[in-house]
Amino acid sequence: WHLHYSGPPVGPVESPGLDLAKLGEDVAAVALVAEVAGAEGKTKVTEHSEIGYVKATPAWTAAVNAGSAKAPRPILRLRRHDGVKPGGVWLIAAIARTVAGDSRSSWRTEAIDEVYPTQRMKAVLPLRCKDLVASLPAPKKDEEEDPMEKT
């Protein structure tokens, strides 16, 4: 998900990699999420009456590396022991710009490790990451001269 200085978040954007240098100057932060493939939020509930039968959700691991695939530098590694159930989305981390409006600015990573319902992600994301986006002033746009001002 891309978080902009103004406007709603854009996403989800599916990609195996992320090149921060290719993001526009209006992107304040990028939220990294993971969800169960093919889950539409509706699950079939069944009962099993055997004593001692429990179906556990497998653990999930997320890793964020910087650099090339040949020489990665670990930035963040999280493990969610409970995993994510179908219909949920794991908000892993947010990568925020340190200087607003500078395409060459550095970025900082903040681990989040929270699970939300898939349908609510677009509404929850701006609230959860508002401190990351609000900590930077919006980039200044080139002001156009007003032709009426000169007369």
C-alpha positions as CSV (number, residue, x, y, z in Angstrom):
1,W,0.0,0.0,0.0
2,H,1.3,3.5,-0.8
3,L,0.4,6.2,1.7
4,H,0.4,9.7,0.2
5,Y,0.6,13.1,1.9
6,S,-2.9,13.8,0.9
7,G,-5.6,11.5,-0.3
8,P,-6.5,7.8,0.5
9,P,-3.9,5.0,0.4
10,V,-3.3,3.3,-3.0
11,G,-3.3,-0.4,-3.1
12,P,-2.9,-3.2,-2.6
13,V,0.1,-3.3,-4.9
14,E,1.3,-6.9,-5.4
15,S,5.0,-7.2,-6.0
16,P,7.9,-9.5,-4.9
17,G,10.2,-6.6,-4.5
18,L,10.2,-2.8,-3.9
19,D,12.4,-0.2,-5.3
20,L,12.1,3.0,-3.2
21,A,13.9,5.1,-5.8
22,K,11.1,4.5,-8.3
23,L,8.4,5.9,-6.0
24,G,7.0,9.4,-6.7
25,E,7.8,12.3,-4.4
26,D,4.1,12.4,-3.2
27,V,4.5,8.9,-1.5
28,A,5.1,9.5,2.2
29,A,5.3,5.8,3.2
30,V,4.8,2.3,2.0
31,A,2.9,-0.3,4.2
32,L,4.0,-3.9,3.8
33,V,1.2,-6.4,4.2
34,A,0.6,-10.1,3.7
35,E,-2.6,-12.1,3.4
36,V,-3.8,-15.6,2.7
37,A,-3.8,-16.1,-1.1
38,G,-7.3,-16.5,-2.5
39,A,-9.1,-15.6,0.7
40,E,-12.2,-13.5,0.1
41,G,-13.0,-12.9,3.7
42,K,-15.8,-15.6,3.8
43,T,-14.9,-18.9,5.4
44,K,-16.8,-22.0,5.8
45,V,-17.2,-23.0,9.5
46,T,-17.4,-26.7,10.4
47,E,-17.5,-28.4,13.7
48,H,-15.5,-31.3,14.7
49,S,-16.5,-33.1,17.9
50,E,-13.4,-35.2,18.6
51,I,-11.7,-34.4,21.8
52,G,-8.2,-33.1,21.3
53,Y,-8.5,-32.2,17.7
54,V,-7.3,-28.6,17.0
55,K,-6.3,-27.3,13.6
56,A,-3.6,-24.6,14.2
57,T,-2.8,-21.8,11.8
58,P,0.9,-22.2,10.6
59,A,3.4,-19.5,11.7
60,W,4.3,-16.8,9.2
61,T,7.7,-15.1,8.8
62,A,8.4,-11.8,7.0
63,A,11.9,-10.5,6.1
64,V,12.8,-7.1,4.7
65,N,16.2,-6.8,3.1
66,A,18.0,-3.9,1.4
67,G,20.4,-4.1,-1.5
68,S,20.6,-6.6,-4.3
69,A,19.4,-10.2,-4.3
70,K,23.1,-11.3,-4.5
71,A,24.1,-9.3,-1.4
72,P,21.1,-8.6,0.8
73,R,21.4,-6.6,4.0
74,P,18.7,-7.6,6.6
75,I,16.6,-4.7,7.8
76,L,13.7,-6.3,9.5
77,R,12.6,-9.9,10.4
78,L,9.2,-10.7,12.0
79,R,7.6,-14.0,12.9
80,R,3.9,-14.3,13.7
81,H,3.4,-17.5,15.6
82,D,-0.4,-17.5,15.3
83,G,-0.2,-16.9,11.5
84,V,-3.1,-15.2,9.7
85,K,-6.5,-16.7,9.3
86,P,-8.4,-16.4,6.0
87,G,-10.1,-13.1,5.8
88,G,-7.3,-11.3,7.7
89,V,-4.4,-9.3,6.5
90,W,-1.0,-8.9,8.4
91,L,0.3,-5.4,8.6
92,I,4.0,-6.2,8.8
93,A,5.8,-2.9,8.7
94,A,5.8,0.7,7.3
95,I,8.7,2.2,5.4
96,A,8.5,6.0,5.7
97,R,10.4,8.8,4.0
98,T,12.6,10.9,6.3
99,V,12.5,14.1,4.2
100,A,9.3,15.1,2.4
101,G,9.3,15.7,-1.3
102,D,12.9,14.6,-1.8
103,S,13.2,11.6,-4.2
104,R,16.8,10.9,-2.9
105,S,15.8,11.0,0.8
106,S,16.5,8.2,3.1
107,W,13.8,5.9,4.5
108,R,13.2,4.4,7.9
109,T,11.4,1.1,8.7
110,E,9.0,0.6,11.6
111,A,7.8,-2.8,12.5
112,I,4.0,-3.0,13.2
113,D,3.0,-6.7,13.4
114,E,-0.8,-6.4,13.6
115,V,-3.7,-8.3,11.9
116,Y,-6.8,-6.6,10.6
117,P,-9.8,-7.8,8.5
118,T,-9.1,-7.6,4.8
119,Q,-12.1,-5.4,4.1
120,R,-11.1,-2.8,6.7
121,M,-7.4,-2.4,5.6
122,K,-8.0,0.7,3.4
123,A,-9.8,2.5,6.2
124,V,-7.5,1.4,9.1
125,L,-4.2,2.1,7.3
126,P,-4.3,5.9,7.3
127,L,-5.3,5.9,11.0
128,R,-2.6,3.4,12.0
129,C,0.2,5.2,10.0
130,K,-0.9,8.8,10.5
131,D,2.1,9.5,12.7
132,L,4.5,8.5,10.0
133,V,2.9,10.6,7.4
134,A,2.1,13.6,9.7
135,S,5.7,13.8,11.0
136,L,6.7,15.1,7.6
137,P,5.5,18.3,6.0
138,A,3.9,17.8,2.6
139,P,6.2,18.6,-0.3
140,K,6.0,22.1,-1.7
141,K,4.6,22.2,-5.2
142,D,6.0,24.8,-7.7
143,E,3.7,27.8,-7.4
144,E,2.5,29.1,-10.8
145,E,2.6,32.8,-11.3
146,D,-0.7,34.5,-11.4
147,P,-0.9,36.6,-14.6
148,M,-3.5,38.9,-13.0
149,E,-1.0,39.7,-10.2
150,K,1.4,41.5,-12.6
151,T,-1.3,44.0,-13.9
